Amino acid sequence: MTRSALALAACLLAGSALAQTAPLPVPRRGAVAPAPVDPAVIALQDRAAHDDTAYAIVTGLTTQVGPRPDGSAAEGRARDWAVEQLKALGFANVHIEPYDVPTWQRGNESAAVVAPNPLPLHVAGLGNSAPTPPEGLTLPVAWFASFNDLLLAPPGSLTGRIAFVSNAMAPTQDGSSYGSEGRARFMGPSEAARRGAAAIVIRSIGTDHSRAPHTGVTDFAPGVTPIPAAALSVSDAENLERLVKLGKPVTLHLVLDDHQIGPRPSGNVVAEIPGTHPAAGVILIGGHLDCWDLGTGAIDDGAGIAITTAAARLLMGGGPHRRTIRVVWFGDEETGGFGGQAYAKAHAREPHALAAESDLGADRVWRFGTQFPESAAPLIPRLTAALERIGVVHGSKLVDGGTDVEPMLALGVSGIDLNQSALRYFDWHHTSEDTLDRIDPDQLRQNVAAWATALAILADAPEALIPAKP
Amino acid sequence: MTRSALALAACLLAGSALAQTAPLPVPRRGAVAPAPVDPAVIALQDRAAHDDTAYAIVTGLTTQVGPRPDGSAAEGRARDWAVEQLKALGFANVHIEPYDVPTWQRGNESAAVVAPNPLPLHVAGLGNSAPTPPEGLTLPVAWFASFNDLLLAPPGSLTGRIAFVSNAMAPTQDGSSYGSEGRARFMGPSEAARRGAAAIVIRSIGTDHSRAPHTGVTDFAPGVTPIPAAALSVSDAENLERLVKLGKPVTLHLVLDDHQIGPRPSGNVVAEIPGTHPAAGVILIGGHLDCWDLGTGAIDDGAGIAITTAAARLLMGGGPHRRTIRVVWFGDEETGGFGGQAYAKAHAREPHALAAESDLGADRVWRFGTQFPESAAPLIPRLTAALERIGVVHGSKLVDGGTDVEPMLALGVSGIDLNQSALRYFDWHHTSEDTLDRIDPDQLRQNVAAWATALAILADAPEALIPAKP
């Protein structure tokens, strides 16, 4: 997952503005008779509990494709692989919808303390980072314990220095600490540049204590000239912070051979289970096919495309459904959300009953939230009763959606969030450690069961999911 | 820790031949009155439970020195830092005992699958690896599920191929799986070279599932020309094994710019708490100051020098002891045990009451074993009763000693093992992840308490620890 800084802050800290029209779920007090659960849904949940389609998809993707950064040849191979897989799984109308994406490319990168004592550091450039000169920068460090402290630095105060921002991120089940602590990555480089810094290194936005740096995109504000910007691993950042606190001036050497290389081809891969009632609207689900170059994109977001695809496939067995289920493996999500924007541009005029994505790993779904019109309110108790069977509670939170479906949600399309536990996700997010090893097959199957449950209820619901025109 | 392949196999699989003269501990059946524990020892254990000297040592070493591979300038800085620390801690006779060490140096390294699909792999050369040509090797893979399978390959069968040996290592509390599975590293490259392989990659000898490869020394047998030899991370090795099992021929590209650079200065750092009875013999304890270049040497073996030094320092408060306690921060351990050999060469003629080392991380001591002459047999129940108070059991296993003190044990010197739990140790051993983050301060303090307990009992014991001349 990624997000632009402002959209993320708005979404996670204040609740999505897009969702303000959705009804708040009614808190239930005392014993209320639950909605009955359709035996077909129960049977589907049982099948999901033994279905290995999702694990096979993410295994194939991480083994036979591997890293697939935006605009790369590998991303192209991923699309071809995707078409082959989706056809083999029985989907209809499988095709690629191409578009171009502005592409940033990582080169050689290194960092080291050179004074008061030499110490090599593990580092990864942030997406959109400027390059250092080829010989690197060797400059004193200006340390800030947090992004907020950086904001307090006066203009010009960082000239001739490398800013070092070291706020730590604590694990949260809903991932909200990514929004607050992540500002050091989303906005830190732009704010350091405004204050004259020659470069910036941040403590990785991650909840681990490893040597694997967490990359991710950073956004330079309009008018701000990009500077070299990188993340140190949490372990290296803590070591650097200890050195700084010993009181002697600390000098860093930083090399980032990272460049913007212009537009390159990307694309969304689209597949369908055609429905019987086109006017009831398309159910759009999916995840993103691209990933950062450091890992193999298992939890971000091989899991998301695997979960939504496996869930949709489970529905193929039940005869035709009212609504078309459209599975999209979005292209660029990580560097700007161009995949979701391209989808919206191409499909905004089609009636959509729902837009939802899975993009927070493969740990169990623990909560769901909805953004439905009043006409679909009766669906909520049905979803609640069915999802409770597999350990998912109905939260009071409005939907966040996600980068891929945000442009559709912004048009007023209904949404559902199936929130995964993020307690481990940010240990590995955007690192070399985002590999198949991080996926627990049992929890992955619970995800498939949750999505299959929601799809089964939504695909055939007689209630209108498309808001009435005002 | 490291060991030469044969010494290790002999020690761990069959029990150390050096220890065959030691008395087996008597299994206790039924309720036997325990030996009383000296109140001074209890007070010492309580002080150890709140002592942060060990954590301060390993923090300083990993922050202010960092990686310190054998024969490097950084190892020299580590010795200077060590002298400063040991003097500041109040030790006497602090000095460096220099010697030269044959030095192997890592350069640029990379590996990737090039067919049937591109896939970058995380790799680290093994100590003593030969270099590849500068442009690397691009050759088909010959896969062996285990070292034993490699041994079954006929001579010449690997010509023009890169051998890939992928046996997995399960965690064991006593670390014995390192001895059995580690043969792929200790001897695999030599055996692959004998069979004509152009190079070898092995699955890291580690119990993790990360991207961090485990380096370590490999030994080419006399007459065998070294070949390029490297370890893939466990995660990458599993990915490569999955690719191989898909059935298409797999081609690897491997670059190892690793070289033997000849003899370089190394040295042991020696410090003492002088005793009152020189004839009672020196108690030699310590760990090793060198470490592999990938991490910062926290668990291997900053912890060992920190634990033994902090324990000795706790004894300073109790007035003079009968025996001199000599703490040695050994130089080269990882690439050939030259530090321990240099010590034995210089000190073999001095009377030694005991030689013991700490070199298996910083997790809790769970067991102890002794190699004592009959004259010191009464010490065993005293040690047992005192160590049981902090959760350490008396094992039936004879002592292993370790690479640093092995040359002294081979001369018949008494020994004690304070076995640490190795259940997590091999997750990070010899990787970039061997950093301060891996040390649990509580468990580290329990180690200090265990060593302080043993030292307090042994330093003043009236029993003879030096075996009588036959």
Interface residues (C-beta under 8 A of the other chain):
Chain A: T59 T62 T63 Q64 V65 G66 P67 A74 R77 P116 N117 P118 L119 P120 H122 H209 S210 R211 A212 V234 S235 E238 N239 R242 L243 L246 G295 T296 S432 E433 T435 L436 D437
Chain B: T59 T62 T63 Q64 V65 G66 P67 A74 R77 P116 N117 P118 L119 P120 H122 H209 S210 R211 A212 V234 S235 E238 N239 R242 L243 L246 G295 T296 S432 E433 T435 L436 D437
